[in-house]
Amino acid sequence: MDHRIRRIVTGHDHHGKAIVEMDGFAPNQKVRPGTGLVSTLVWVTDETPAKLDTRTDRADRTIGVPPPKNGSVLRVVDFPPVSSQSAAISQEEILKEMGVSDTAKTPARHAFMHRTASVDYAFVLSGEIDMLLDDSEVHMKAGDIMVQQGTNHAWVNRSDKKSRVAFVLIDAEPLGIGH
């Protein structure tokens, strides 16, 4: 299965003419141990408003799930169907890998449950996936879009095929509530 994501980044030449600065497969890709989940970091900003024409690969870094303070993250995640191995992973391991702190006051509904202080735009590109909340869930299919506002949630692929979701996370003020 091909997990590569073609990334095209535009900018300007020294005369101010619009150009393509990068066109190729996004190189910053990692596989989460035990889950088979493949995460491709496409772009990151560290400030708002964002700086344009940095002429650097802003995704050439190691970063957890949350966006930088006052910044944003664009990543594409391939979720394989849940396996017995991935279902057995502890929430502590998952959160550590994601770079998310555990502020749980009660046991999590699912090991993948997490929260970030961000507004998240989730675009289901292919397949189907379930987004679990504390007491409910939403089934999503290709073409569906979700806006999350700092909610506690988990993404779980209960189908028999890979699901690909594009996420844009924008830093937000923390809600001041726990898990």
JOURQUI-V595425 format. One record per residue. N is the residue number from 1. RES is the residue in one letter. SS is DSSP state (A for helix, B for strand, O for the rest). PSI is psi in radians with two decimals (* if undefined). Layout:
BEGIN
N_RES_SS_PSI / N_RES_SS_PSI
END
This chain:
BEGIN
1_M_O_2.27 / 2_D_O_2.07 / 3_H_O_0.03 / 4_R_O_2.50 / 5_I_O_2.11 / 6_R_B_2.24 / 7_R_B_2.24 / 8_I_B_2.15 / 9_V_B_2.20 / 10_T_B_2.87 / 11_G_B_-2.61 / 12_H_B_2.56 / 13_D_O_-3.08 / 14_H_O_-0.14 / 15_H_O_0.01 / 16_G_O_0.12 / 17_K_O_2.38 / 18_A_B_2.32 / 19_I_B_2.90 / 20_V_B_2.09 / 21_E_B_-0.62 / 22_M_B_2.40 / 23_D_B_1.86 / 24_G_B_-3.01 / 25_F_B_2.33 / 26_A_O_2.11 / 27_P_O_-0.32 / 28_N_O_1.49 / 29_Q_B_2.41 / 30_K_B_2.69 / 31_V_B_2.22 / 32_R_O_2.17 / 33_P_O_2.39 / 34_G_O_-0.32 / 35_T_O_-0.44 / 36_G_O_0.02 / 37_L_O_2.30 / 38_V_B_2.14 / 39_S_B_2.18 / 40_T_B_2.03 / 41_L_B_2.09 / 42_V_B_-0.74 / 43_W_B_2.65 / 44_V_B_2.45 / 45_T_B_2.62 / 46_D_O_0.06 / 47_E_O_2.77 / 48_T_O_2.16 / 49_P_O_2.67 / 50_A_O_2.56 / 51_K_O_2.37 / 52_L_O_2.76 / 53_D_O_0.85 / 54_T_O_-0.29 / 55_R_O_0.47 / 56_T_O_2.78 / 57_D_O_1.75 / 58_R_O_-0.09 / 59_A_O_0.06 / 60_D_O_1.30 / 61_R_O_2.95 / 62_T_O_2.24 / 63_I_O_2.55 / 64_G_O_-2.89 / 65_V_O_-0.80 / 66_P_O_2.63 / 67_P_O_2.83 / 68_P_O_2.73 / 69_K_O_2.21 / 70_N_O_0.28 / 71_G_O_-2.87 / 72_S_B_2.83 / 73_V_B_2.42 / 74_L_B_2.11 / 75_R_B_2.69 / 76_V_B_2.30 / 77_V_B_2.27 / 78_D_B_2.01 / 79_F_B_1.97 / 80_P_O_2.85 / 81_P_O_2.53 / 82_V_O_2.33 / 83_S_O_2.96 / 84_S_A_-0.58 / 85_Q_A_-0.82 / 86_S_A_-0.57 / 87_A_A_-0.37 / 88_A_O_-0.08 / 89_I_O_2.48 / 90_S_O_2.64 / 91_Q_A_-0.65 / 92_E_A_-0.78 / 93_E_A_-0.78 / 94_I_A_-0.86 / 95_L_A_-0.67 / 96_K_A_-0.82 / 97_E_A_-0.61 / 98_M_A_-0.25 / 99_G_O_0.57 / 100_V_O_2.34 / 101_S_O_2.63 / 102_D_O_1.93 / 103_T_O_0.43 / 104_A_O_2.34 / 105_K_O_-0.29 / 106_T_O_2.80 / 107_P_O_2.47 / 108_A_O_2.56 / 109_R_O_-0.59 / 110_H_O_2.58 / 111_A_O_-0.45 / 112_F_O_0.00 / 113_M_O_2.34 / 114_H_B_2.94 / 115_R_O_2.47 / 116_T_O_2.62 / 117_A_O_1.35 / 118_S_B_2.76 / 119_V_B_2.17 / 120_D_B_2.27 / 121_Y_B_2.12 / 122_A_B_2.16 / 123_F_B_1.97 / 124_V_B_1.98 / 125_L_B_-0.65 / 126_S_B_2.71 / 127_G_O_-2.84 / 128_E_B_2.66 / 129_I_B_2.65 / 130_D_B_2.33 / 131_M_B_1.96 / 132_L_B_2.37 / 133_L_O_-3.05 / 134_D_O_-0.81 / 135_D_O_0.19 / 136_S_O_3.13 / 137_E_B_2.79 / 138_V_B_2.24 / 139_H_B_2.25 / 140_M_B_2.56 / 141_K_B_2.93 / 142_A_O_2.30 / 143_G_O_-0.30 / 144_D_O_2.58 / 145_I_B_2.38 / 146_M_B_2.51 / 147_V_B_2.09 / 148_Q_B_2.45 / 149_Q_B_1.25 / 150_G_O_0.46 / 151_T_O_2.62 / 152_N_O_2.22 / 153_H_B_2.96 / 154_A_B_2.53 / 155_W_B_2.17 / 156_V_B_2.17 / 157_N_O_1.78 / 158_R_O_0.06 / 159_S_O_-3.03 / 160_D_O_0.19 / 161_K_O_2.74 / 162_K_O_2.55 / 163_S_B_2.32 / 164_R_B_2.19 / 165_V_B_2.32 / 166_A_B_2.33 / 167_F_B_2.36 / 168_V_B_2.08 / 169_L_B_2.25 / 170_I_B_2.23 / 171_D_B_2.47 / 172_A_O_2.91 / 173_E_O_2.33 / 174_P_O_2.56 / 175_L_O_-0.38 / 176_G_O_0.31 / 177_I_O_2.71 / 178_G_O_-2.85 / 179_H_O_*
END
